Each structure stands twice: as C-alpha cells, then as structure tokens.
C-alpha cells in the first residue's frame, strides 16, 4: 500500500514534466533542423577546400523561414557563427524573426568590434553554454535586447564541424507564449511549482515566492539534470523534464 501510494503521489509531477518536455521539444525540433542544415552546409564548404562566408549562410534562409511558419512557439530562429568562422565578417547571426505584423524579417546588428555599438553575443548563456558544454541549453528568461526587446527564452545547441565548435543553432520563444503553453500544466499540480534551467533561472512559476526571471539559488539543478532522475533536496521535489534542460521543482 505504501509503495502504491508513493507512485500515485509522484505520478502527476512526472506527467507534468513529460508534457513540458513535449512542448519544449517542438522548439528543439526547429533548433535540430537548423543545426542539421548548417552542419551539412559547413561540411560541404570545407570539402570544397575553402572557408565559409556570409553568402554561404544565406542558403539557410528558406529553411529558417519555413520553421518560423511551422513552429507555433518559435519567434526567431537561426545560426550564430563563432567569431572567426567566416572570411568576410568577424561575427555573424544568420537570424530571422517574426515581426509584429506577422512578417518575416532579418536581424541586423552591428557586429564590428571596432564600433561602440558592437553586439558581443559570446558571453550570453545561449551561446556560451552549448560552446562550453557541448550540450543543448535553455537560456533565460531575459529581456532580449539583441533581437526583440521582449522577455524571452532562447533554446540552443552547438554546431560542430570536424570536431570543432562552429557556432550555435538557436530559436527564441517569447516568454508570454511559453507561459501560455506550460502554466496550465503547472496549475494542475496541488502544490506550488516552478520550472528552472540548469543555472536556476525560473522560466515559469505558480509559486509566489519564486517569480519568473528570478534566480533560484537552491538545489543543484545542473546535477539533477545530469542524473535525469527525480529526487529531493532542500525541501522540494526535483523532476527533470526527460532530456530537456529544465527541472520541475515542486514544493513539499
């Protein structure tokens, strides 16, 4: 009886974590498709005995436009090159996003380090985490000053060619759209709950003590993601979202 009761007690939390995973994976599908297209492109250029340029990355655009049209949660998508990858510019974002009128438009930034307005993206989590860990990442929520000035999440994955880091494939999700997708799931739980990323940044919450965007300095969330198994720490239950870099944290 005790075991059966325990299973019933944890089933709702694991069910919610699985549903969150499913929602997030739809965005990672767009990231994976961009990663595959970019890897194939860079490998083809390398096989031709040359380094890539921005004109090569332009061939990614039809696929990026298609992903914006097909993926409901995706507000921006593209490839962000590692500095020094391209021959004609020091840095580059082949990035497209949906405008306020539903139009698809490119992101245009000053990426010349000699200029005062230079937008150095290499320190942002969505770039640094995949570069440093080789794993997928969920960054934010944060105010996306580079792209939209919207409160957003960025999901990203490293792109490698011949074992070398070439940049990241990524997709943006407006926080308001993410919350619309996952908050009904969190509200099904009988206790306050929140979703946090590997760094403890709160991405969604029904806990009034843990506001969205705040940094939860509680348990080792990265460690919980590494194990992939539910556990308990510091008076909360930790349920990793099955391969997606988010942890469901439920008060006990």
Backbone as JSON, one array per atom type, in Angstrom:
{
  "sequence": "XXXXXXXXXXXXXXXXXXXXXXXXXXXXXXXXXXXXXXXXXXXXXXXXXXXXXXXXXXXXXXXXXXXXXXXXXXXXXXXXXXXXXXXXXXXXXXXXXXXXXXXXXXXXXXXXXXXXXXXXXXXXXXXXXXXXXXXXXXXXXXXXXXXXXXXXXXXXXXXXXXXXXXXXXXXXXXXXXXXXXXXXXXXXXXXXXXXXXXXXXXXXXXXXXXXXXXXXXXXXXXXXXXXXXXXXXXXXXXXXXXXXXXXXXXXX",
  "N": [[0.83, -1.21, 0.0], [1.94, 1.22, 0.83], [3.93, 1.68, -1.16], [2.35, 1.83, -3.46], [0.89, 4.09, -2.87], [2.92, 5.99, -2.85], [3.68, 5.96, -5.55], [1.38, 6.92, -6.75], [1.42, 9.44, -5.68], [3.64, 10.69, -6.86], [3.14, 10.53, -9.56], [1.54, 12.6, -10.89], [3.39, 14.78, -10.98], [5.52, 13.8, -12.52], [4.13, 13.34, -14.84], [3.41, 15.94, -15.6], [5.99, 17.01, -16.01], [6.75, 15.48, -18.2], [4.94, 16.4, -20.11], [5.67, 19.08, -20.31], [8.23, 18.7, -21.35], [7.51, 17.68, -23.88], [6.33, 19.93, -25.06], [8.5, 21.71, -25.11], [10.28, 20.31, -26.69], [9.24, 20.61, -29.23], [10.18, 23.09, -29.97], [12.92, 22.62, -29.84], [13.02, 20.89, -31.98], [12.99, 22.61, -34.17], [15.43, 23.86, -33.71], [17.13, 21.64, -34.01], [16.75, 21.01, -36.72], [17.79, 23.3, -37.93], [20.39, 23.1, -37.05], [21.19, 20.72, -38.34], [20.98, 21.47, -41.06], [22.87, 23.54, -41.13], [25.25, 22.26, -40.37], [25.55, 20.45, -42.5], [25.89, 22.28, -44.6], [28.3, 23.63, -43.84], [30.08, 21.51, -43.82], [30.05, 20.83, -46.52], [31.16, 23.14, -47.67], [33.7, 23.03, -46.51], [34.63, 20.67, -47.69], [35.03, 21.61, -50.21], [37.37, 22.86, -49.99], [37.63, 25.41, -48.85], [36.91, 28.3, -46.72], [33.88, 29.25, -45.04], [31.56, 31.92, -45.95], [29.41, 34.82, -45.48], [27.64, 34.75, -47.62], [27.34, 32.06, -48.1], [25.9, 31.21, -45.84], [23.48, 32.37, -46.38], [22.05, 30.55, -47.82], [20.68, 29.09, -45.99], [18.3, 30.31, -45.48], [15.64, 29.71, -46.66], [14.86, 27.38, -45.19], [14.88, 28.38, -42.57], [12.85, 30.31, -42.68], [10.7, 28.63, -43.16], [10.58, 27.2, -40.76], [9.84, 29.21, -38.96], [7.27, 29.62, -39.83], [6.05, 27.17, -39.35], [6.4, 26.37, -36.66], [4.78, 26.96, -33.83], [5.5, 28.15, -31.34], [7.91, 29.36, -31.86], [9.62, 32.35, -32.23], [11.85, 33.45, -33.32], [14.69, 32.35, -35.23], [17.75, 30.7, -36.07], [21.24, 30.6, -37.13], [24.15, 31.17, -35.28], [27.26, 32.34, -35.71], [30.5, 31.27, -34.67], [32.97, 33.59, -33.6], [35.33, 34.5, -36.06], [34.83, 32.37, -37.75], [33.86, 32.95, -40.33], [34.89, 34.28, -43.51], [34.49, 36.9, -44.39], [33.4, 38.59, -42.47], [33.79, 39.52, -38.99], [32.03, 38.37, -37.13], [28.75, 36.87, -36.99], [25.17, 36.68, -37.29], [22.96, 34.63, -38.71], [19.98, 35.21, -38.79], [16.5, 35.1, -38.39], [13.28, 36.48, -37.83], [9.9, 36.76, -36.59], [7.89, 39.5, -37.34], [5.91, 42.18, -35.85], [3.67, 42.39, -37.41], [3.39, 39.92, -38.42], [5.15, 39.44, -40.42], [8.18, 38.14, -41.89], [11.45, 38.8, -41.0], [14.92, 39.87, -41.24], [17.45, 39.86, -38.66], [19.38, 42.6, -37.95], [22.44, 43.58, -36.92], [25.09, 45.52, -35.4], [28.07, 44.19, -35.84], [30.73, 44.73, -35.78], [33.66, 44.8, -34.09], [35.13, 47.09, -33.79], [33.43, 49.18, -33.5], [31.43, 51.28, -31.34], [28.89, 50.38, -30.83], [28.98, 47.68, -30.97], [27.74, 44.42, -30.83], [28.39, 42.05, -28.77], [27.94, 38.76, -28.63], [28.99, 36.52, -27.44], [29.16, 36.12, -24.7], [26.67, 35.55, -23.77], [24.37, 33.24, -22.24], [23.0, 31.49, -23.99], [24.75, 31.15, -26.06], [27.26, 30.64, -24.85], [26.87, 28.4, -23.11], [26.22, 26.04, -24.79], [28.62, 26.1, -26.26], [30.58, 25.69, -24.27], [29.82, 23.33, -22.97], [28.98, 21.5, -24.85], [26.4, 20.66, -25.03], [22.76, 20.83, -25.36], [20.9, 23.82, -24.55], [18.82, 25.84, -22.42], [18.23, 29.13, -22.19], [17.6, 31.96, -20.15], [14.48, 33.1, -18.62], [14.96, 36.35, -20.14], [15.38, 39.83, -20.94], [15.38, 40.34, -24.27], [17.52, 42.09, -25.69], [19.04, 42.05, -27.99], [17.48, 41.04, -30.1], [14.54, 41.42, -29.96], [13.57, 42.97, -27.84], [11.82, 41.79, -26.17], [10.64, 39.84, -23.37], [12.12, 36.8, -23.12], [12.87, 33.33, -23.91], [15.71, 31.46, -24.94], [16.52, 28.74, -26.85], [19.09, 26.5, -27.55], [21.75, 24.83, -29.41], [24.92, 23.25, -29.89], [26.89, 23.67, -32.87], [29.03, 21.72, -34.69], [31.92, 21.11, -36.66], [33.98, 18.77, -38.05], [34.79, 18.13, -35.48], [35.22, 20.59, -34.3], [34.09, 23.54, -32.68], [31.67, 25.52, -34.23], [29.67, 27.34, -33.91], [26.3, 28.2, -32.85], [23.1, 26.71, -33.25], [19.88, 28.06, -32.89], [16.78, 29.03, -31.25], [14.27, 31.41, -30.54], [11.8, 31.98, -28.02], [9.03, 33.76, -27.12], [8.42, 34.76, -23.8], [5.79, 35.1, -22.91], [4.38, 33.46, -24.65], [5.48, 30.98, -24.02], [4.69, 30.71, -21.34], [1.93, 30.61, -21.69], [1.72, 28.11, -22.81], [2.74, 26.31, -20.84], [1.85, 26.99, -18.23], [-0.87, 26.18, -17.67], [-0.38, 23.47, -17.24], [1.27, 23.44, -14.95], [-0.51, 24.46, -13.1], [-2.13, 22.34, -12.63], [-0.99, 20.86, -10.67], [-1.05, 20.07, -7.17], [0.49, 21.53, -5.42], [2.64, 24.47, -5.02], [4.71, 25.18, -7.83], [7.55, 25.29, -10.06], [9.45, 25.93, -13.05], [12.81, 25.55, -13.8], [15.99, 26.45, -15.25], [19.28, 25.05, -16.01], [20.97, 26.76, -14.64], [19.4, 27.68, -12.62], [17.59, 29.68, -13.21], [14.34, 30.94, -13.18], [11.78, 29.87, -15.22], [9.05, 29.55, -15.46], [6.31, 29.78, -13.19], [4.21, 28.89, -10.43], [4.53, 29.56, -7.93], [4.38, 32.02, -5.59], [6.57, 32.97, -4.26], [8.71, 32.61, -5.87], [9.51, 34.25, -8.46], [9.03, 34.6, -12.0], [11.92, 34.74, -13.99], [13.58, 35.26, -11.86], [16.48, 34.25, -9.92], [16.98, 31.11, -8.75], [18.6, 30.01, -6.06], [18.77, 27.56, -4.89], [18.74, 24.07, -4.77], [21.1, 21.82, -6.5], [20.61, 22.23, -9.61], [21.73, 21.7, -12.12], [23.04, 19.35, -11.54], [20.84, 17.7, -11.0], [19.72, 17.58, -13.55], [21.76, 16.22, -14.82], [21.65, 13.67, -13.69], [19.12, 12.87, -14.47], [17.03, 11.79, -13.1], [14.17, 11.78, -10.88], [14.24, 13.46, -7.7], [14.91, 14.55, -4.3], [15.57, 17.56, -2.52], [16.56, 20.07, -0.24], [13.95, 20.46, 0.74], [12.25, 20.35, -1.47], [10.81, 18.78, -4.36], [12.49, 17.47, -7.12], [12.14, 17.19, -10.51], [13.46, 16.22, -13.37], [12.96, 17.22, -16.78], [13.01, 15.01, -18.63], [15.35, 14.82, -20.51], [15.22, 17.35, -21.64], [16.67, 20.51, -20.93], [15.43, 21.5, -18.43], [14.12, 21.73, -15.14], [11.49, 20.53, -13.19], [10.33, 21.9, -10.29], [8.91, 21.2, -7.28], [7.11, 22.18, -4.46], [7.21, 20.71, -1.19]],
  "CA": [[0.0, 0.0, 0.0], [2.8, 2.39, 0.88], [4.56, 1.89, -2.47], [1.32, 2.28, -4.4], [0.57, 5.48, -2.53], [4.03, 6.82, -3.3], [3.61, 6.05, -7.0], [0.28, 7.82, -7.08], [1.79, 10.78, -5.26], [4.59, 11.32, -7.76], [2.72, 10.42, -10.96], [1.17, 13.89, -11.5], [4.56, 15.61, -11.22], [6.26, 13.25, -13.66], [3.29, 13.55, -16.01], [3.57, 17.35, -16.0], [7.34, 17.15, -16.55], [6.76, 14.88, -19.54], [4.2, 17.28, -21.02], [6.55, 20.24, -20.54], [9.25, 18.22, -22.28], [6.93, 17.58, -25.22], [6.16, 21.28, -25.59], [9.82, 22.3, -25.38], [10.91, 19.58, -27.79], [8.79, 21.15, -30.51], [11.1, 24.17, -30.29], [14.2, 21.99, -30.13], [12.94, 20.33, -33.34], [13.42, 23.69, -35.07], [16.87, 24.01, -33.48], [17.81, 20.49, -34.6], [16.71, 21.13, -38.17], [18.75, 24.34, -38.28], [21.72, 22.53, -36.8], [21.49, 19.76, -39.41], [21.21, 22.22, -42.3], [24.11, 24.31, -41.01], [26.36, 21.31, -40.38], [25.71, 19.97, -43.88], [26.43, 23.39, -45.38], [29.69, 23.88, -43.49], [30.86, 20.35, -44.29], [30.17, 20.94, -47.98], [32.13, 24.2, -47.94], [35.02, 22.5, -46.13], [35.02, 19.7, -48.71], [35.46, 22.37, -51.39], [38.69, 23.4, -49.71], [37.58, 26.83, -48.53], [36.2, 28.69, -45.52], [32.56, 29.82, -45.38], [31.3, 33.36, -45.9], [28.0, 35.11, -45.23], [26.85, 34.35, -48.78], [27.02, 30.64, -47.93], [24.85, 31.08, -44.83], [22.21, 32.82, -46.97], [21.31, 29.38, -48.35], [19.87, 28.55, -44.9], [17.1, 31.13, -45.25], [14.34, 29.05, -46.89], [14.54, 26.51, -44.06], [14.58, 29.21, -41.39], [11.52, 30.89, -42.89], [9.73, 27.54, -43.01], [10.45, 26.89, -39.34], [9.05, 30.27, -38.34], [5.87, 29.43, -40.22], [5.52, 25.89, -38.88], [6.52, 26.14, -35.23], [3.92, 27.97, -33.2], [6.15, 28.84, -30.24], [9.17, 29.96, -32.29], [9.51, 33.74, -32.69], [13.08, 33.74, -34.06], [15.46, 31.12, -35.41], [18.88, 30.9, -36.95], [22.58, 30.12, -36.8], [25.03, 32.22, -34.78], [28.6, 31.87, -36.01], [31.61, 31.56, -33.76], [33.86, 34.61, -34.15], [36.44, 33.97, -36.85], [34.43, 31.29, -38.64], [33.6, 33.42, -41.69], [36.01, 35.0, -44.12], [34.21, 38.28, -44.76], [32.98, 39.38, -41.31], [34.34, 38.93, -37.76], [30.98, 37.64, -36.42], [27.53, 36.93, -37.8], [23.95, 35.95, -36.96], [22.01, 34.4, -39.8], [18.84, 35.14, -37.87], [15.24, 35.6, -38.91], [12.27, 36.52, -36.78], [8.56, 37.19, -36.99], [7.6, 40.87, -36.93], [4.63, 42.43, -35.18], [2.61, 42.22, -38.39], [3.45, 38.56, -38.92], [6.12, 39.35, -41.49], [9.47, 37.54, -41.55], [12.48, 39.8, -41.27], [16.23, 39.52, -40.7], [18.0, 40.64, -37.57], [20.55, 43.34, -38.41], [23.18, 44.1, -35.77], [26.45, 45.98, -35.63], [28.96, 43.14, -35.35], [32.11, 45.17, -35.97], [34.19, 45.1, -32.76], [35.74, 48.42, -33.78], [32.39, 50.18, -33.28], [30.95, 51.36, -29.97], [27.62, 49.67, -30.73], [29.25, 46.27, -31.22], [26.93, 43.49, -30.04], [29.17, 40.84, -28.49], [26.99, 37.76, -28.16], [29.68, 35.32, -26.98], [29.02, 35.94, -23.26], [25.3, 35.16, -23.42], [24.25, 31.81, -21.92], [22.53, 30.68, -25.12], [25.93, 30.85, -26.87], [28.35, 30.12, -24.03], [26.6, 27.07, -22.56], [26.5, 25.0, -25.79], [30.05, 26.13, -26.61], [31.42, 25.18, -23.19], [29.4, 22.0, -22.51], [28.66, 20.59, -25.95], [25.02, 20.19, -24.83], [21.67, 21.77, -25.58], [20.7, 24.74, -23.42], [17.69, 26.77, -22.35], [18.71, 30.35, -21.55], [16.57, 32.92, -19.81], [14.05, 34.26, -19.41], [15.71, 37.6, -20.08], [14.94, 40.8, -21.94], [16.21, 40.07, -25.43], [17.86, 43.37, -26.3], [19.63, 41.84, -29.31], [16.54, 40.68, -31.16], [13.14, 41.82, -29.97], [13.21, 43.73, -26.64], [10.77, 41.02, -25.5], [11.06, 38.85, -22.38], [12.22, 35.62, -23.98], [13.75, 32.19, -23.7], [16.42, 31.03, -26.13], [16.92, 27.34, -26.84], [20.22, 26.44, -28.46], [22.54, 23.61, -29.47], [26.19, 23.54, -30.58], [27.16, 23.18, -34.23], [30.44, 21.35, -34.8], [32.39, 20.58, -37.94], [35.28, 18.11, -37.86], [35.12, 18.17, -34.07], [35.49, 21.95, -33.83], [32.9, 24.37, -32.47], [31.47, 26.49, -35.31], [28.62, 28.28, -33.53], [25.12, 27.56, -32.29], [21.76, 26.81, -33.82], [19.07, 28.53, -31.76], [15.42, 29.53, -31.5], [13.69, 32.23, -29.48], [10.39, 31.82, -27.66], [8.57, 34.82, -26.21], [8.02, 34.19, -22.52], [4.32, 35.07, -22.81], [3.91, 32.27, -25.36], [5.91, 29.82, -23.24], [3.83, 30.61, -20.17], [0.61, 30.18, -22.14], [1.79, 26.68, -23.1], [3.07, 25.44, -19.71], [1.22, 27.33, -16.96], [-2.0, 25.29, -17.36], [0.15, 22.2, -16.72], [1.72, 23.65, -13.58], [-1.68, 24.7, -12.25], [-2.76, 21.05, -12.32], [-0.33, 20.28, -9.5], [-1.69, 20.56, -5.94], [1.42, 22.36, -4.66], [3.38, 25.43, -5.84], [5.72, 24.55, -8.68], [8.24, 26.18, -10.99], [10.4, 25.35, -13.98], [14.08, 26.28, -13.76], [17.01, 25.91, -16.13], [20.44, 24.48, -15.32], [21.57, 27.77, -13.77], [18.44, 28.07, -11.6], [16.73, 30.78, -13.64], [12.95, 30.49, -13.18], [11.17, 30.09, -16.52], [7.6, 29.61, -15.24], [6.12, 29.54, -11.76], [2.96, 29.12, -9.72], [4.96, 29.83, -6.55], [4.52, 33.48, -5.45], [7.88, 33.29, -3.69], [9.71, 32.41, -6.92], [8.99, 34.95, -9.62], [9.64, 34.32, -13.29], [13.1, 35.54, -14.25], [14.46, 35.32, -10.69], [17.48, 33.19, -9.84], [16.76, 30.2, -7.63], [19.92, 29.56, -5.6], [18.53, 26.4, -4.06], [19.46, 22.82, -5.04], [21.98, 21.71, -7.67], [19.74, 21.9, -10.74], [22.55, 21.08, -13.16], [23.26, 17.97, -11.11], [19.59, 16.97, -11.2], [19.6, 17.31, -14.98], [22.76, 15.22, -15.2], [21.18, 12.34, -13.28], [17.92, 12.54, -15.23], [16.08, 11.07, -12.25], [13.54, 12.58, -9.83], [14.88, 13.39, -6.4], [14.5, 15.56, -3.32], [16.65, 18.35, -1.92], [16.17, 21.36, 0.34], [12.51, 20.56, 0.95], [11.48, 20.37, -2.72], [10.96, 17.62, -5.24], [13.1, 17.84, -8.39], [11.78, 16.25, -11.58], [13.99, 16.63, -14.67], [11.99, 17.08, -17.87], [13.34, 13.92, -19.53], [16.24, 15.14, -21.62], [15.17, 18.78, -21.91], [17.38, 21.13, -19.81], [14.58, 22.19, -17.47], [13.75, 20.92, -13.99], [10.26, 20.88, -12.49], [10.58, 21.97, -8.85], [7.6, 21.2, -6.62], [7.2, 22.3, -3.0], [6.71, 19.55, -0.43]],
  "C": [[0.87, 1.26, 0.0], [3.44, 2.7, -0.45], [3.56, 2.42, -3.47], [0.95, 3.74, -4.15], [1.66, 6.43, -3.01], [4.0, 7.01, -4.81], [2.52, 7.01, -7.43], [0.66, 9.27, -6.77], [2.72, 11.46, -6.28], [4.15, 11.32, -9.22], [2.32, 11.76, -11.57], [2.37, 14.76, -11.84], [5.34, 15.11, -12.43], [5.46, 13.4, -14.95], [3.42, 14.98, -16.52], [4.95, 17.57, -16.61], [7.42, 16.6, -17.97], [6.03, 15.77, -20.55], [4.98, 18.56, -21.31], [7.63, 19.85, -21.55], [8.72, 18.19, -23.69], [6.78, 18.95, -25.86], [7.49, 21.89, -25.97], [10.5, 21.61, -26.55], [10.43, 20.06, -29.16], [9.68, 22.32, -30.94], [12.48, 23.6, -30.61], [14.2, 21.28, -31.49], [13.41, 21.37, -34.36], [14.92, 23.93, -34.94], [17.64, 22.87, -34.16], [17.84, 20.56, -36.12], [17.7, 22.19, -38.66], [20.17, 23.84, -38.1], [22.11, 21.58, -37.92], [21.8, 20.47, -40.72], [22.56, 22.94, -42.27], [25.32, 23.38, -41.06], [26.62, 20.81, -41.79], [26.33, 21.04, -44.77], [27.92, 23.59, -45.12], [30.59, 22.71, -43.92], [31.06, 20.4, -45.8], [31.2, 22.01, -48.36], [33.55, 23.73, -47.62], [35.53, 21.52, -47.17], [35.48, 20.38, -49.99], [36.81, 23.05, -51.18], [38.72, 24.88, -49.4], [36.85, 27.06, -47.22], [34.88, 29.34, -45.91], [32.55, 31.34, -45.27], [29.81, 33.57, -45.69], [27.12, 34.69, -46.41], [26.49, 32.87, -48.71], [25.87, 30.47, -46.94], [23.5, 31.53, -45.36], [21.4, 31.66, -47.5], [20.46, 28.72, -47.25], [18.49, 29.19, -44.81], [15.78, 30.44, -45.55], [13.93, 28.14, -45.74], [14.19, 27.29, -42.82], [13.19, 29.82, -41.5], [10.43, 29.84, -42.68], [9.51, 27.21, -41.54], [9.66, 27.96, -38.59], [7.57, 30.09, -38.64], [5.25, 28.21, -39.55], [5.47, 25.75, -37.37], [5.86, 27.28, -34.46], [4.63, 28.78, -32.13], [7.38, 29.64, -30.68], [8.94, 31.37, -32.84], [10.75, 34.18, -33.48], [13.91, 32.48, -34.15], [16.65, 31.41, -36.31], [20.15, 30.25, -36.45], [23.43, 31.32, -36.39], [26.46, 31.71, -34.87], [29.58, 32.19, -34.9], [32.49, 32.64, -34.38], [35.04, 33.97, -34.87], [36.08, 32.85, -37.8], [34.38, 31.74, -40.1], [34.75, 34.28, -42.2], [35.75, 36.49, -44.3], [33.74, 39.17, -43.62], [33.55, 38.72, -40.05], [33.34, 38.08, -36.99], [29.7, 37.79, -37.22], [26.39, 36.13, -37.17], [23.13, 35.84, -38.24], [20.67, 34.12, -39.12], [17.62, 35.8, -38.49], [14.18, 35.5, -37.84], [10.94, 37.04, -37.34], [8.3, 38.59, -36.45], [6.21, 41.0, -36.32], [3.44, 42.25, -36.11], [2.59, 40.81, -38.99], [4.42, 38.37, -40.07], [7.41, 38.7, -40.97], [10.57, 38.51, -41.95], [13.81, 39.38, -40.66], [16.59, 40.38, -39.51], [19.29, 41.29, -38.07], [21.22, 44.0, -37.22], [24.53, 44.65, -36.21], [27.4, 44.96, -35.0], [30.43, 43.45, -35.64], [32.68, 45.56, -34.61], [34.89, 46.45, -32.66], [34.73, 49.52, -33.47], [31.89, 50.14, -31.84], [29.66, 50.58, -29.77], [27.76, 48.17, -30.95], [28.47, 45.37, -30.26], [27.69, 42.18, -29.87], [28.24, 39.79, -27.87], [27.67, 36.58, -27.47], [29.55, 35.08, -25.48], [27.62, 35.52, -22.83], [25.21, 33.65, -23.2], [23.87, 30.96, -23.13], [23.67, 30.36, -26.09], [27.0, 30.13, -26.05], [28.1, 28.71, -23.52], [26.8, 25.96, -23.6], [27.98, 24.94, -26.18], [30.88, 25.42, -25.54], [31.08, 23.75, -22.77], [29.19, 21.0, -23.63], [27.23, 20.08, -25.9], [24.01, 21.26, -25.22], [21.47, 22.64, -24.34], [19.38, 25.47, -23.57], [18.19, 27.98, -21.57], [17.56, 31.31, -21.3], [15.57, 32.35, -18.82], [14.87, 35.52, -19.12], [15.11, 38.56, -21.09], [15.9, 40.71, -23.12], [16.5, 41.38, -26.17], [18.46, 43.22, -27.69], [18.58, 41.74, -30.4], [15.21, 41.42, -31.12], [12.73, 42.77, -28.86], [12.05, 43.06, -25.9], [11.42, 40.14, -24.41], [11.0, 37.5, -23.07], [13.02, 34.51, -23.34], [14.46, 31.92, -25.01], [16.88, 29.59, -25.93], [18.0, 27.16, -27.9], [20.94, 25.1, -28.37], [23.82, 23.91, -30.25], [26.2, 22.97, -31.99], [28.66, 22.93, -34.31], [30.74, 20.82, -36.18], [33.8, 20.05, -37.73], [35.75, 18.22, -36.41], [35.41, 19.54, -33.5], [34.19, 22.75, -33.74], [32.81, 25.45, -33.54], [30.44, 27.55, -34.96], [27.46, 27.54, -32.93], [23.92, 27.73, -33.22], [20.82, 27.15, -32.67], [17.69, 28.95, -32.23], [14.96, 30.31, -30.29], [12.23, 31.88, -29.27], [10.03, 32.99, -26.75], [8.05, 34.18, -24.93], [6.5, 34.1, -22.39], [3.74, 33.87, -23.54], [4.28, 30.99, -24.62], [4.99, 29.62, -22.04], [2.43, 30.14, -20.56], [0.58, 28.67, -22.39], [1.94, 25.84, -21.83], [2.34, 25.77, -18.4], [-0.02, 26.49, -16.66], [-1.54, 23.94, -16.81], [0.56, 22.35, -15.26], [0.54, 23.84, -12.63], [-2.42, 23.4, -11.92], [-2.15, 20.39, -11.09], [-0.92, 20.88, -8.22], [-0.8, 21.47, -5.11], [2.13, 23.35, -5.58], [4.53, 24.76, -6.59], [6.37, 25.61, -9.57], [9.13, 25.35, -11.92], [11.66, 26.19, -13.95], [15.05, 25.64, -14.75], [18.22, 25.45, -15.32], [21.1, 25.46, -14.36], [20.62, 28.24, -12.67], [17.56, 29.24, -11.96], [15.3, 30.26, -13.79], [12.29, 30.88, -14.5], [9.65, 30.15, -16.46], [7.35, 29.23, -13.79], [4.69, 29.76, -11.33], [3.25, 29.41, -8.24], [5.17, 31.33, -6.4], [5.85, 33.9, -4.85], [9.0, 33.18, -4.72], [9.18, 33.0, -8.22], [9.74, 34.55, -10.88], [10.8, 35.28, -13.54], [14.05, 35.63, -13.07], [15.42, 34.14, -10.71], [17.26, 32.38, -8.58], [18.12, 29.63, -7.23], [19.81, 28.35, -4.69], [19.37, 25.19, -4.43], [20.35, 22.9, -6.29], [21.14, 21.26, -8.87], [20.51, 21.25, -11.88], [22.81, 19.62, -12.82], [22.02, 17.12, -11.29], [19.39, 16.64, -12.67], [20.57, 16.23, -15.41], [22.32, 13.8, -14.82], [19.98, 11.89, -14.1], [16.86, 11.84, -14.42], [15.44, 12.01, -11.23], [14.27, 12.41, -8.51], [14.33, 14.47, -5.49], [15.73, 16.27, -2.78], [16.08, 19.65, -1.4], [14.66, 21.54, 0.43], [11.67, 20.66, -0.3], [11.72, 19.06, -3.48], [11.45, 18.12, -6.59], [12.79, 16.77, -9.42], [12.33, 16.77, -12.9], [12.99, 16.35, -15.79], [12.51, 16.17, -19.0], [14.16, 14.34, -20.75], [16.24, 16.59, -22.03], [15.82, 19.48, -20.7], [16.52, 22.05, -18.96], [14.24, 21.21, -16.35], [12.43, 21.44, -13.42], [10.53, 20.79, -10.99], [9.24, 22.14, -8.15], [7.81, 21.26, -5.1], [6.63, 21.05, -2.33], [6.05, 20.0, 0.86]]
}
